[in-house]
Amino acid sequence: MTAHVSVDYGAIEDNMRVLCAHAPTAEVMAVVKADAYGHGLVEAARAARAGGAAWLGTAQPSEALSLRAHGDTGRVLTWLYGPDGPFDALVAAGIDLSVGSLPVLEAILGAVGRAGARARGEHAPRLHVFVDTGLGREGCPPALLPDLLDRLIAARDEGLVRVVGMWSHLAWADQPGHPTIDLQAAAFREALALADTKGIDLEVRHLANSACTLTRPDLHFDLVRPGIAMYGLPPVQDPDGRRFGLRPAMRVATRLALVKPVPAGHGVSYGHEYVTERDTVLGLVPLGYADGVFRAAGGGRGRVAIGGREFPIAGRVCMDQFVVDLGPDATAQAGDEVTLIGADGPSATDWAEAIGTIDYEIVCRFGGLREKEAL
């Protein structure tokens, strides 16, 4: 591989300390789904634990099981599956499970039945009721919640499950003040009140993601679930312009494969969408859209840093390479470092703004290089 993707796990640990300080009345769940947003599942989880995370959260059950396989014995919640989820393994591993429908609950109970006494009473699986308060994605609609709770209570009373949590997810938390935030919070409180009237004693109630962890202490409840902020990329603006004290953890770099002079009027890359205006020097960067560099970053939208200066991408991004115009007085040479993301170059947020996406997608894409390189 020609790319080097490095992750500062000390930054993740420090960021977790900052997030814990923002939620002093709640426990903190470090969301490490999607290979920790490209930062490395196991390593990022360990850094988060060191920084004070009491919980870990993954969407995919396979990642929760991987955390157990790598020695994590703390609280881990996983949530994205249908009735065909690997519940036998999850129950055996002591993973907290989200349940937002009767079919999923019945599948979990099937796993409990197969496990026998090993998954009953104090060893029964810990369940978090997922309520759809308005996002329209996972979760139980409020109209169906009474029936789900009644079935959970019956299973609890038989010693088959422990109902320990209730949670939901916000649609517009990254826009503080958006009216849906308070509407969803109200719907969540109604769901909590219903659980209380039915005699369900919850250990944890959780709603806040990264944005609400940083901006809405009134919605912290018992547990907050920061994700992207843990990696140093807050999804909301800090009024003081200091990123809430968070440090980006990912750096992406490579080296120039070729440096060459070309005359004025020379076309660059497919379709000659860029044509040199003067005699100049071109630098070839050996990464492309197969490596996570968005094709949409061509045409001068994406930038890289070489020797302390930033240069826009000249022409189209190709499958495995792109070109930058280094200027007529360039001193760069083949082998010089090119920073795509880092403190000495553009940020993931800069890339996201350039191509009209979010920095979540940028780090997840470049994180794929880290997997290939097996750092």
Short mmCIF file of the C-alpha atoms (twelve columns), coordinates in Angstrom:
data_MODEL
# 
_entry.id   MODEL 
# 
loop_
_atom_site.group_PDB 
_atom_site.id 
_atom_site.type_symbol 
_atom_site.label_atom_id 
_atom_site.label_alt_id 
_atom_site.label_comp_id 
_atom_site.label_asym_id 
_atom_site.label_seq_id 
_atom_site.Cartn_x 
_atom_site.Cartn_y 
_atom_site.Cartn_z 
_atom_site.pdbx_PDB_model_num 
ATOM 1   C CA . MET A 1   0.000   0.000   0.000   1 
ATOM 2   C CA . THR A 2   1.125   3.530   -0.755  1 
ATOM 3   C CA . ALA A 3   -1.002  5.169   1.934   1 
ATOM 4   C CA . HIS A 4   -0.160  5.439   5.584   1 
ATOM 5   C CA . VAL A 5   -3.149  5.856   7.885   1 
ATOM 6   C CA . SER A 6   -2.126  6.426   11.487  1 
ATOM 7   C CA . VAL A 7   -4.335  6.889   14.532  1 
ATOM 8   C CA . ASP A 8   -3.350  8.748   17.682  1 
ATOM 9   C CA . TYR A 9   -4.994  6.611   20.353  1 
ATOM 10  C CA . GLY A 10  -3.765  9.032   22.989  1 
ATOM 11  C CA . ALA A 11  -6.012  11.628  21.352  1 
ATOM 12  C CA . ILE A 12  -8.990  9.259   21.595  1 
ATOM 13  C CA . GLU A 13  -8.235  8.657   25.268  1 
ATOM 14  C CA . ASP A 14  -7.972  12.395  25.909  1 
ATOM 15  C CA . ASN A 15  -11.141 13.096  23.922  1 
ATOM 16  C CA . MET A 16  -13.013 10.591  26.053  1 
ATOM 17  C CA . ARG A 17  -11.879 12.422  29.185  1 
ATOM 18  C CA . VAL A 18  -13.213 15.671  27.696  1 
ATOM 19  C CA . LEU A 19  -16.554 14.024  26.897  1 
ATOM 20  C CA . CYS A 20  -16.816 12.545  30.375  1 
ATOM 21  C CA . ALA A 21  -16.278 16.030  31.760  1 
ATOM 22  C CA . HIS A 22  -19.152 17.301  29.592  1 
ATOM 23  C CA . ALA A 23  -21.482 14.700  31.128  1 
ATOM 24  C CA . PRO A 24  -20.527 14.564  34.822  1 
ATOM 25  C CA . THR A 25  -23.925 13.225  35.923  1 
ATOM 26  C CA . ALA A 26  -24.069 10.370  33.397  1 
ATOM 27  C CA . GLU A 27  -22.019 7.383   32.363  1 
ATOM 28  C CA . VAL A 28  -20.441 7.489   28.910  1 
ATOM 29  C CA . MET A 29  -20.744 4.929   26.136  1 
ATOM 30  C CA . ALA A 30  -18.010 5.103   23.500  1 
ATOM 31  C CA . VAL A 31  -19.602 4.273   20.160  1 
ATOM 32  C CA . VAL A 32  -17.072 2.178   18.244  1 
ATOM 33  C CA . LYS A 33  -19.291 0.963   15.407  1 
ATOM 34  C CA . ALA A 34  -17.958 0.683   11.844  1 
ATOM 35  C CA . ASP A 35  -14.452 -0.233  13.012  1 
ATOM 36  C CA . ALA A 36  -14.559 2.780   15.333  1 
ATOM 37  C CA . TYR A 37  -15.378 5.081   12.420  1 
ATOM 38  C CA . GLY A 38  -12.324 3.719   10.623  1 
ATOM 39  C CA . HIS A 39  -9.992  4.202   13.599  1 
ATOM 40  C CA . GLY A 40  -9.653  0.535   14.610  1 
ATOM 41  C CA . LEU A 41  -12.279 -1.208  16.734  1 
ATOM 42  C CA . VAL A 42  -10.199 -2.894  19.416  1 
ATOM 43  C CA . GLU A 43  -7.534  -0.219  19.788  1 
ATOM 44  C CA . ALA A 44  -10.055 2.638   19.908  1 
ATOM 45  C CA . ALA A 45  -12.180 0.741   22.432  1 
ATOM 46  C CA . ARG A 46  -9.175  0.263   24.691  1 
ATOM 47  C CA . ALA A 47  -8.302  3.946   24.439  1 
ATOM 48  C CA . ALA A 48  -11.892 4.914   25.246  1 
ATOM 49  C CA . ARG A 49  -11.941 2.636   28.278  1 
ATOM 50  C CA . ALA A 50  -8.674  4.194   29.460  1 
ATOM 51  C CA . GLY A 51  -10.260 7.634   29.074  1 
ATOM 52  C CA . GLY A 52  -13.217 6.737   31.264  1 
ATOM 53  C CA . ALA A 53  -15.830 5.091   29.034  1 
ATOM 54  C CA . ALA A 54  -18.029 2.825   31.167  1 
ATOM 55  C CA . TRP A 55  -19.735 1.346   28.103  1 
ATOM 56  C CA . LEU A 56  -18.941 0.476   24.498  1 
ATOM 57  C CA . GLY A 57  -21.518 0.503   21.718  1 
ATOM 58  C CA . THR A 58  -21.531 -1.224  18.339  1 
ATOM 59  C CA . ALA A 59  -24.181 -1.432  15.657  1 
ATOM 60  C CA . GLN A 60  -23.078 -4.812  14.333  1 
ATOM 61  C CA . PRO A 61  -23.170 -7.857  16.648  1 
ATOM 62  C CA . SER A 62  -19.940 -9.154  15.099  1 
ATOM 63  C CA . GLU A 63  -18.073 -6.149  16.459  1 
ATOM 64  C CA . ALA A 64  -19.505 -6.625  19.944  1 
ATOM 65  C CA . LEU A 65  -18.380 -10.247 19.854  1 
ATOM 66  C CA . SER A 66  -14.955 -9.180  18.602  1 
ATOM 67  C CA . LEU A 67  -14.569 -6.877  21.608  1 
ATOM 68  C CA . ARG A 68  -15.271 -9.819  23.903  1 
ATOM 69  C CA . ALA A 69  -12.849 -12.022 21.944  1 
ATOM 70  C CA . HIS A 70  -10.144 -9.387  22.469  1 
ATOM 71  C CA . GLY A 71  -10.642 -9.337  26.216  1 
ATOM 72  C CA . ASP A 72  -13.136 -6.565  26.934  1 
ATOM 73  C CA . THR A 73  -15.255 -7.637  29.907  1 
ATOM 74  C CA . GLY A 74  -17.182 -4.400  30.519  1 
ATOM 75  C CA . ARG A 75  -20.639 -3.335  29.432  1 
ATOM 76  C CA . VAL A 76  -21.133 -3.558  25.650  1 
ATOM 77  C CA . LEU A 77  -24.390 -2.776  23.827  1 
ATOM 78  C CA . THR A 78  -25.187 -3.827  20.260  1 
ATOM 79  C CA . TRP A 79  -28.333 -2.949  18.319  1 
ATOM 80  C CA . LEU A 80  -28.503 -3.571  14.565  1 
ATOM 81  C CA . TYR A 81  -30.045 -6.933  13.643  1 
ATOM 82  C CA . GLY A 82  -33.283 -8.622  12.724  1 
ATOM 83  C CA . PRO A 83  -34.760 -11.819 14.128  1 
ATOM 84  C CA . ASP A 84  -31.908 -13.753 12.497  1 
ATOM 85  C CA . GLY A 85  -29.252 -12.121 14.668  1 
ATOM 86  C CA . PRO A 86  -26.553 -14.278 16.303  1 
ATOM 87  C CA . PHE A 87  -28.358 -14.305 19.630  1 
ATOM 88  C CA . ASP A 88  -26.915 -17.589 20.912  1 
ATOM 89  C CA . ALA A 89  -23.421 -16.092 20.769  1 
ATOM 90  C CA . LEU A 90  -24.508 -12.698 22.088  1 
ATOM 91  C CA . VAL A 91  -26.324 -14.188 25.062  1 
ATOM 92  C CA . ALA A 92  -23.367 -16.426 25.867  1 
ATOM 93  C CA . ALA A 93  -20.992 -13.430 25.684  1 
ATOM 94  C CA . GLY A 94  -23.037 -11.289 28.068  1 
ATOM 95  C CA . ILE A 95  -23.636 -8.537  25.522  1 
ATOM 96  C CA . ASP A 96  -26.407 -6.039  26.296  1 
ATOM 97  C CA . LEU A 97  -29.043 -6.256  23.551  1 
ATOM 98  C CA . SER A 98  -31.386 -3.707  22.049  1 
ATOM 99  C CA . VAL A 99  -34.959 -4.808  21.357  1 
ATOM 100 C CA . GLY A 100 -37.419 -2.761  19.342  1 
ATOM 101 C CA . SER A 101 -39.868 -5.349  18.047  1 
ATOM 102 C CA . LEU A 102 -41.673 -8.487  19.129  1 
ATOM 103 C CA . PRO A 103 -39.998 -10.697 16.465  1 
ATOM 104 C CA . VAL A 104 -36.533 -9.740  17.749  1 
ATOM 105 C CA . LEU A 105 -37.618 -10.326 21.338  1 
ATOM 106 C CA . GLU A 106 -38.948 -13.773 20.473  1 
ATOM 107 C CA . ALA A 107 -35.668 -14.600 18.737  1 
ATOM 108 C CA . ILE A 108 -33.743 -13.572 21.856  1 
ATOM 109 C CA . LEU A 109 -36.032 -15.709 23.993  1 
ATOM 110 C CA . GLY A 110 -35.345 -18.626 21.670  1 
ATOM 111 C CA . ALA A 111 -31.629 -18.238 22.369  1 
ATOM 112 C CA . VAL A 112 -32.354 -18.131 26.095  1 
ATOM 113 C CA . GLY A 113 -34.333 -21.333 25.817  1 
ATOM 114 C CA . ARG A 114 -31.487 -23.069 24.019  1 
ATOM 115 C CA . ALA A 115 -28.977 -21.875 26.627  1 
ATOM 116 C CA . GLY A 116 -31.057 -23.209 29.509  1 
ATOM 117 C CA . ALA A 117 -30.053 -22.395 33.072  1 
ATOM 118 C CA . ARG A 118 -26.891 -20.621 31.867  1 
ATOM 119 C CA . ALA A 119 -29.072 -17.719 30.660  1 
ATOM 120 C CA . ARG A 120 -31.733 -17.497 33.376  1 
ATOM 121 C CA . GLY A 121 -32.215 -15.325 36.424  1 
ATOM 122 C CA . GLU A 122 -29.174 -13.205 37.184  1 
ATOM 123 C CA . HIS A 123 -27.539 -14.554 34.026  1 
ATOM 124 C CA . ALA A 124 -30.477 -13.652 31.771  1 
ATOM 125 C CA . PRO A 125 -29.681 -11.266 28.896  1 
ATOM 126 C CA . ARG A 126 -29.815 -7.545  29.631  1 
ATOM 127 C CA . LEU A 127 -32.210 -5.763  27.270  1 
ATOM 128 C CA . HIS A 128 -32.568 -2.113  26.292  1 
ATOM 129 C CA . VAL A 129 -35.928 -1.143  24.787  1 
ATOM 130 C CA . PHE A 130 -35.369 0.904   21.623  1 
ATOM 131 C CA . VAL A 131 -38.186 3.419   21.078  1 
ATOM 132 C CA . ASP A 132 -38.641 5.236   17.775  1 
ATOM 133 C CA . THR A 133 -39.349 8.779   18.954  1 
ATOM 134 C CA . GLY A 134 -39.307 10.286  15.475  1 
ATOM 135 C CA . LEU A 135 -36.172 9.269   13.578  1 
ATOM 136 C CA . GLY A 136 -38.139 6.659   11.629  1 
ATOM 137 C CA . ARG A 137 -35.332 4.149   11.600  1 
ATOM 138 C CA . GLU A 138 -34.795 1.398   14.187  1 
ATOM 139 C CA . GLY A 139 -37.024 1.100   17.200  1 
ATOM 140 C CA . CYS A 140 -40.544 0.400   18.371  1 
ATOM 141 C CA . PRO A 141 -43.203 2.952   17.380  1 
ATOM 142 C CA . PRO A 142 -45.006 4.416   20.406  1 
ATOM 143 C CA . ALA A 143 -48.291 2.804   19.323  1 
ATOM 144 C CA . LEU A 144 -46.730 -0.662  19.580  1 
ATOM 145 C CA . LEU A 145 -44.741 -0.004  22.738  1 
ATOM 146 C CA . PRO A 146 -47.384 -1.175  25.275  1 
ATOM 147 C CA . ASP A 147 -47.551 -4.639  23.715  1 
ATOM 148 C CA . LEU A 148 -43.756 -4.920  23.572  1 
ATOM 149 C CA . LEU A 149 -43.422 -3.868  27.204  1 
ATOM 150 C CA . ASP A 150 -46.089 -6.345  28.309  1 
ATOM 151 C CA . ARG A 151 -44.256 -9.192  26.589  1 
ATOM 152 C CA . LEU A 152 -40.973 -8.059  28.122  1 
ATOM 153 C CA . ILE A 153 -42.538 -7.970  31.583  1 
ATOM 154 C CA . ALA A 154 -43.863 -11.502 31.172  1 
ATOM 155 C CA . ALA A 155 -40.439 -12.741 30.065  1 
ATOM 156 C CA . ARG A 156 -38.780 -10.842 32.905  1 
ATOM 157 C CA . ASP A 157 -41.122 -12.369 35.457  1 
ATOM 158 C CA . GLU A 158 -40.167 -15.826 34.165  1 
ATOM 159 C CA . GLY A 159 -36.493 -15.006 34.711  1 
ATOM 160 C CA . LEU A 160 -35.760 -15.097 30.976  1 
ATOM 161 C CA . VAL A 161 -34.587 -11.494 30.506  1 
ATOM 162 C CA . ARG A 162 -33.603 -8.433  32.483  1 
ATOM 163 C CA . VAL A 163 -35.053 -5.147  31.195  1 
ATOM 164 C CA . VAL A 164 -32.302 -2.710  32.129  1 
ATOM 165 C CA . GLY A 165 -32.580 0.168   29.687  1 
ATOM 166 C CA . MET A 166 -34.663 2.299   27.364  1 
ATOM 167 C CA . TRP A 167 -33.209 4.404   24.602  1 
ATOM 168 C CA . SER A 168 -33.810 6.345   21.412  1 
ATOM 169 C CA . HIS A 169 -31.851 8.250   18.770  1 
ATOM 170 C CA . LEU A 170 -32.191 11.839  17.576  1 
ATOM 171 C CA . ALA A 171 -32.673 13.023  14.004  1 
ATOM 172 C CA . TRP A 172 -31.421 16.636  14.174  1 
ATOM 173 C CA . ALA A 173 -29.151 16.847  17.213  1 
ATOM 174 C CA . ASP A 174 -26.341 18.294  15.097  1 
ATOM 175 C CA . GLN A 175 -28.478 21.431  14.662  1 
ATOM 176 C CA . PRO A 176 -28.871 22.731  18.229  1 
ATOM 177 C CA . GLY A 177 -32.234 24.384  18.692  1 
ATOM 178 C CA . HIS A 178 -33.985 22.353  16.002  1 
ATOM 179 C CA . PRO A 179 -37.564 21.763  17.220  1 
ATOM 180 C CA . THR A 180 -37.417 18.009  16.617  1 
ATOM 181 C CA . ILE A 181 -34.930 17.630  19.466  1 
ATOM 182 C CA . ASP A 182 -37.425 18.703  22.107  1 
ATOM 183 C CA . LEU A 183 -40.261 16.852  20.381  1 
ATOM 184 C CA . GLN A 184 -38.269 13.611  20.451  1 
ATOM 185 C CA . ALA A 185 -37.196 14.233  24.036  1 
ATOM 186 C CA . ALA A 186 -40.839 14.637  25.030  1 
ATOM 187 C CA . ALA A 187 -41.766 11.397  23.252  1 
ATOM 188 C CA . PHE A 188 -38.903 9.651   25.014  1 
ATOM 189 C CA . ARG A 189 -40.064 10.886  28.408  1 
ATOM 190 C CA . GLU A 190 -43.552 9.602   27.638  1 
ATOM 191 C CA . ALA A 191 -42.092 6.172   26.868  1 
ATOM 192 C CA . LEU A 192 -40.137 6.252   30.119  1 
ATOM 193 C CA . ALA A 193 -43.285 7.168   32.033  1 
ATOM 194 C CA . LEU A 194 -45.137 4.246   30.446  1 
ATOM 195 C CA . ALA A 195 -42.378 1.856   31.485  1 
ATOM 196 C CA . ASP A 196 -42.523 3.257   34.997  1 
ATOM 197 C CA . THR A 197 -46.287 2.793   35.269  1 
ATOM 198 C CA . LYS A 198 -45.836 -0.829  34.214  1 
ATOM 199 C CA . GLY A 199 -43.328 -1.437  36.980  1 
ATOM 200 C CA . ILE A 200 -40.161 -1.598  34.895  1 
ATOM 201 C CA . ASP A 201 -37.190 -0.403  36.953  1 
ATOM 202 C CA . LEU A 202 -34.656 0.875   34.440  1 
ATOM 203 C CA . GLU A 203 -30.937 1.020   35.148  1 
ATOM 204 C CA . VAL A 204 -30.082 3.321   32.230  1 
ATOM 205 C CA . ARG A 205 -32.055 5.737   30.102  1 
ATOM 206 C CA . HIS A 206 -30.150 7.144   27.141  1 
ATOM 207 C CA . LEU A 207 -30.821 9.542   24.282  1 
ATOM 208 C CA . ALA A 208 -27.811 11.850  23.797  1 
ATOM 209 C CA . ASN A 209 -25.384 11.354  20.916  1 
ATOM 210 C CA . SER A 210 -22.208 13.398  20.373  1 
ATOM 211 C CA . ALA A 211 -24.049 16.628  19.645  1 
ATOM 212 C CA . CYS A 212 -26.344 16.396  22.662  1 
ATOM 213 C CA . THR A 213 -23.481 15.288  24.884  1 
ATOM 214 C CA . LEU A 214 -21.783 18.580  24.041  1 
ATOM 215 C CA . THR A 215 -24.792 20.921  23.930  1 
ATOM 216 C CA . ARG A 216 -27.800 19.525  25.855  1 
ATOM 217 C CA . PRO A 217 -26.966 18.499  29.424  1 
ATOM 218 C CA . ASP A 218 -30.700 18.330  30.148  1 
ATOM 219 C CA . LEU A 219 -30.878 15.295  27.856  1 
ATOM 220 C CA . HIS A 220 -27.984 13.334  29.340  1 
ATOM 221 C CA . PHE A 221 -30.231 11.129  31.488  1 
ATOM 222 C CA . ASP A 222 -28.171 8.182   32.864  1 
ATOM 223 C CA . LEU A 223 -25.918 7.534   29.874  1 
ATOM 224 C CA . VAL A 224 -24.619 9.445   26.843  1 
ATOM 225 C CA . ARG A 225 -23.403 7.883   23.596  1 
ATOM 226 C CA . PRO A 226 -20.744 10.007  21.862  1 
ATOM 227 C CA . GLY A 227 -19.452 8.661   18.572  1 
ATOM 228 C CA . ILE A 228 -17.788 11.027  16.103  1 
ATOM 229 C CA . ALA A 229 -16.729 13.464  18.840  1 
ATOM 230 C CA . MET A 230 -14.627 10.739  20.423  1 
ATOM 231 C CA . TYR A 231 -12.443 10.806  17.323  1 
ATOM 232 C CA . GLY A 232 -11.938 14.560  17.584  1 
ATOM 233 C CA . LEU A 233 -14.569 15.645  15.055  1 
ATOM 234 C CA . PRO A 234 -17.427 17.373  16.901  1 
ATOM 235 C CA . PRO A 235 -20.655 17.512  14.840  1 
ATOM 236 C CA . VAL A 236 -21.603 20.955  16.189  1 
ATOM 237 C CA . GLN A 237 -19.836 24.288  16.267  1 
ATOM 238 C CA . ASP A 238 -17.990 25.260  19.417  1 
ATOM 239 C CA . PRO A 239 -18.926 28.875  20.273  1 
ATOM 240 C CA . ASP A 240 -15.301 29.484  21.252  1 
ATOM 241 C CA . GLY A 241 -13.919 27.967  18.045  1 
ATOM 242 C CA . ARG A 242 -11.768 25.451  19.907  1 
ATOM 243 C CA . ARG A 243 -13.518 22.194  18.887  1 
ATOM 244 C CA . PHE A 244 -14.602 21.704  22.523  1 
ATOM 245 C CA . GLY A 245 -11.015 20.744  23.364  1 
ATOM 246 C CA . LEU A 246 -11.158 17.639  21.136  1 
ATOM 247 C CA . ARG A 247 -8.246  16.535  18.927  1 
ATOM 248 C CA . PRO A 248 -8.645  14.698  15.589  1 
ATOM 249 C CA . ALA A 249 -7.082  11.262  15.893  1 
ATOM 250 C CA . MET A 250 -6.588  10.206  12.272  1 
ATOM 251 C CA . ARG A 251 -3.755  11.173  9.925   1 
ATOM 252 C CA . VAL A 252 -3.577  10.084  6.274   1 
ATOM 253 C CA . ALA A 253 -0.428  10.528  4.218   1 
ATOM 254 C CA . THR A 254 1.400   9.120   1.208   1 
ATOM 255 C CA . ARG A 255 4.395   10.099  -0.924  1 
ATOM 256 C CA . LEU A 256 4.740   11.660  -4.349  1 
ATOM 257 C CA . ALA A 257 5.289   8.962   -6.945  1 
ATOM 258 C CA . LEU A 258 6.432   11.294  -9.709  1 
ATOM 259 C CA . VAL A 259 7.362   14.953  -10.209 1 
ATOM 260 C CA . LYS A 260 7.736   16.307  -13.747 1 
ATOM 261 C CA . PRO A 261 7.772   19.587  -15.691 1 
ATOM 262 C CA . VAL A 262 5.096   20.232  -18.324 1 
ATOM 263 C CA . PRO A 263 4.534   23.173  -20.671 1 
ATOM 264 C CA . ALA A 264 1.677   25.652  -20.645 1 
ATOM 265 C CA . GLY A 265 -1.481  24.319  -22.255 1 
ATOM 266 C CA . HIS A 266 -0.878  20.746  -21.114 1 
ATOM 267 C CA . GLY A 267 -3.997  18.722  -20.263 1 
ATOM 268 C CA . VAL A 268 -4.078  16.857  -16.956 1 
ATOM 269 C CA . SER A 269 -5.905  13.593  -16.214 1 
ATOM 270 C CA . TYR A 270 -8.940  12.122  -17.965 1 
ATOM 271 C CA . GLY A 271 -11.010 14.517  -20.026 1 
ATOM 272 C CA . HIS A 272 -8.439  17.303  -19.646 1 
ATOM 273 C CA . GLU A 273 -10.730 19.108  -17.235 1 
ATOM 274 C CA . TYR A 274 -7.606  20.881  -16.010 1 
ATOM 275 C CA . VAL A 275 -5.184  22.507  -18.453 1 
ATOM 276 C CA . THR A 276 -2.000  24.201  -17.258 1 
ATOM 277 C CA . GLU A 277 -1.972  27.958  -17.716 1 
ATOM 278 C CA . ARG A 278 1.844   28.239  -17.712 1 
ATOM 279 C CA . ASP A 279 4.943   26.117  -17.687 1 
ATOM 280 C CA . THR A 280 4.691   24.285  -14.409 1 
ATOM 281 C CA . VAL A 281 5.549   21.169  -12.416 1 
ATOM 282 C CA . LEU A 282 3.062   18.367  -11.751 1 
ATOM 283 C CA . GLY A 283 3.118   15.957  -8.827  1 
ATOM 284 C CA . LEU A 284 1.542   12.506  -9.033  1 
ATOM 285 C CA . VAL A 285 -0.159  11.240  -5.848  1 
ATOM 286 C CA . PRO A 286 -0.592  7.429   -5.921  1 
ATOM 287 C CA . LEU A 287 -4.067  7.261   -4.356  1 
ATOM 288 C CA . GLY A 288 -7.490  7.339   -5.966  1 
ATOM 289 C CA . TYR A 289 -11.120 6.492   -5.497  1 
ATOM 290 C CA . ALA A 290 -10.257 2.830   -4.936  1 
ATOM 291 C CA . ASP A 291 -8.363  4.010   -1.851  1 
ATOM 292 C CA . GLY A 292 -11.000 6.287   -0.339  1 
ATOM 293 C CA . VAL A 293 -10.244 9.527   -2.224  1 
ATOM 294 C CA . PHE A 294 -13.608 10.687  -3.500  1 
ATOM 295 C CA . ARG A 295 -13.823 11.185  -7.252  1 
ATOM 296 C CA . ALA A 296 -15.883 14.272  -6.498  1 
ATOM 297 C CA . ALA A 297 -12.795 15.817  -4.890  1 
ATOM 298 C CA . GLY A 298 -11.304 16.440  -8.332  1 
ATOM 299 C CA . GLY A 299 -11.491 19.729  -10.154 1 
ATOM 300 C CA . GLY A 300 -9.718  21.624  -7.385  1 
ATOM 301 C CA . ARG A 301 -12.230 20.771  -4.666  1 
ATOM 302 C CA . GLY A 302 -9.998  18.499  -2.591  1 
ATOM 303 C CA . ARG A 303 -6.620  19.663  -1.334  1 
ATOM 304 C CA . VAL A 304 -3.440  18.070  -0.011  1 
ATOM 305 C CA . ALA A 305 -0.379  19.462  1.743   1 
ATOM 306 C CA . ILE A 306 3.206   19.063  0.534   1 
ATOM 307 C CA . GLY A 307 6.132   20.737  2.236   1 
ATOM 308 C CA . GLY A 308 3.882   22.890  4.380   1 
ATOM 309 C CA . ARG A 309 1.805   24.232  1.465   1 
ATOM 310 C CA . GLU A 310 -1.640  23.146  0.319   1 
ATOM 311 C CA . PHE A 311 -2.386  22.335  -3.308  1 
ATOM 312 C CA . PRO A 312 -5.747  21.618  -4.958  1 
ATOM 313 C CA . ILE A 313 -6.296  18.452  -6.964  1 
ATOM 314 C CA . ALA A 314 -5.757  19.223  -10.654 1 
ATOM 315 C CA . GLY A 315 -8.276  17.503  -12.905 1 
ATOM 316 C CA . ARG A 316 -10.081 14.264  -12.192 1 
ATOM 317 C CA . VAL A 317 -9.372  11.795  -9.415  1 
ATOM 318 C CA . CYS A 318 -8.644  8.433   -11.023 1 
ATOM 319 C CA . MET A 319 -9.010  4.938   -9.604  1 
ATOM 320 C CA . ASP A 320 -5.528  4.861   -8.067  1 
ATOM 321 C CA . GLN A 321 -3.957  8.288   -8.601  1 
ATOM 322 C CA . PHE A 322 -4.479  12.020  -8.944  1 
ATOM 323 C CA . VAL A 323 -2.357  15.032  -9.863  1 
ATOM 324 C CA . VAL A 324 -1.517  18.338  -8.212  1 
ATOM 325 C CA . ASP A 325 -0.060  21.393  -9.912  1 
ATOM 326 C CA . LEU A 326 2.992   22.314  -7.815  1 
ATOM 327 C CA . GLY A 327 3.721   25.552  -9.689  1 
ATOM 328 C CA . PRO A 328 6.647   26.635  -11.837 1 
ATOM 329 C CA . ASP A 329 9.034   27.112  -8.929  1 
ATOM 330 C CA . ALA A 330 8.337   23.786  -7.245  1 
ATOM 331 C CA . THR A 331 11.150  22.166  -5.285  1 
ATOM 332 C CA . ALA A 332 9.256   18.985  -4.397  1 
ATOM 333 C CA . GLN A 333 10.715  15.646  -5.407  1 
ATOM 334 C CA . ALA A 334 9.413   12.140  -5.837  1 
ATOM 335 C CA . GLY A 335 9.246   10.569  -2.391  1 
ATOM 336 C CA . ASP A 336 8.213   13.745  -0.574  1 
ATOM 337 C CA . GLU A 337 5.356   13.283  1.884   1 
ATOM 338 C CA . VAL A 338 1.821   14.252  0.902   1 
ATOM 339 C CA . THR A 339 -0.629  14.883  3.763   1 
ATOM 340 C CA . LEU A 340 -4.265  14.244  2.944   1 
ATOM 341 C CA . ILE A 341 -5.560  14.534  6.522   1 
ATOM 342 C CA . GLY A 342 -3.558  15.787  9.467   1 
ATOM 343 C CA . ALA A 343 -2.545  18.711  11.615  1 
ATOM 344 C CA . ASP A 344 -0.036  19.677  8.901   1 
ATOM 345 C CA . GLY A 345 -2.662  19.637  6.150   1 
ATOM 346 C CA . PRO A 346 -6.391  19.511  5.482   1 
ATOM 347 C CA . SER A 347 -8.769  18.042  8.037   1 
ATOM 348 C CA . ALA A 348 -11.447 15.429  7.488   1 
ATOM 349 C CA . THR A 349 -13.918 18.283  7.860   1 
ATOM 350 C CA . ASP A 350 -12.172 20.215  5.071   1 
ATOM 351 C CA . TRP A 351 -12.573 17.210  2.758   1 
ATOM 352 C CA . ALA A 352 -16.206 16.822  3.729   1 
ATOM 353 C CA . GLU A 353 -16.998 20.463  3.059   1 
ATOM 354 C CA . ALA A 354 -15.190 20.309  -0.283  1 
ATOM 355 C CA . ILE A 355 -17.312 17.478  -1.654  1 
ATOM 356 C CA . GLY A 356 -20.602 18.036  0.136   1 
ATOM 357 C CA . THR A 357 -20.620 15.215  2.660   1 
ATOM 358 C CA . ILE A 358 -19.846 14.778  6.379   1 
ATOM 359 C CA . ASP A 359 -16.552 14.014  8.052   1 
ATOM 360 C CA . TYR A 360 -17.972 10.706  9.350   1 
ATOM 361 C CA . GLU A 361 -17.870 9.421   5.776   1 
ATOM 362 C CA . ILE A 362 -14.368 10.742  5.167   1 
ATOM 363 C CA . VAL A 363 -12.745 8.947   8.111   1 
ATOM 364 C CA . CYS A 364 -14.707 5.753   7.471   1 
ATOM 365 C CA . ARG A 365 -13.516 5.723   3.855   1 
ATOM 366 C CA . PHE A 366 -9.868  6.391   4.661   1 
ATOM 367 C CA . GLY A 367 -10.095 3.978   7.575   1 
ATOM 368 C CA . GLY A 368 -10.417 1.229   4.998   1 
ATOM 369 C CA . LEU A 369 -6.781  1.854   4.085   1 
ATOM 370 C CA . ARG A 370 -5.816  1.277   7.671   1 
ATOM 371 C CA . GLU A 371 -7.433  -2.168  7.552   1 
ATOM 372 C CA . LYS A 372 -5.593  -3.087  4.354   1 
ATOM 373 C CA . GLU A 373 -2.306  -1.874  5.736   1 
ATOM 374 C CA . ALA A 374 -2.862  -3.722  9.042   1 
ATOM 375 C CA . LEU A 375 -1.157  -1.052  11.121  1 
# 
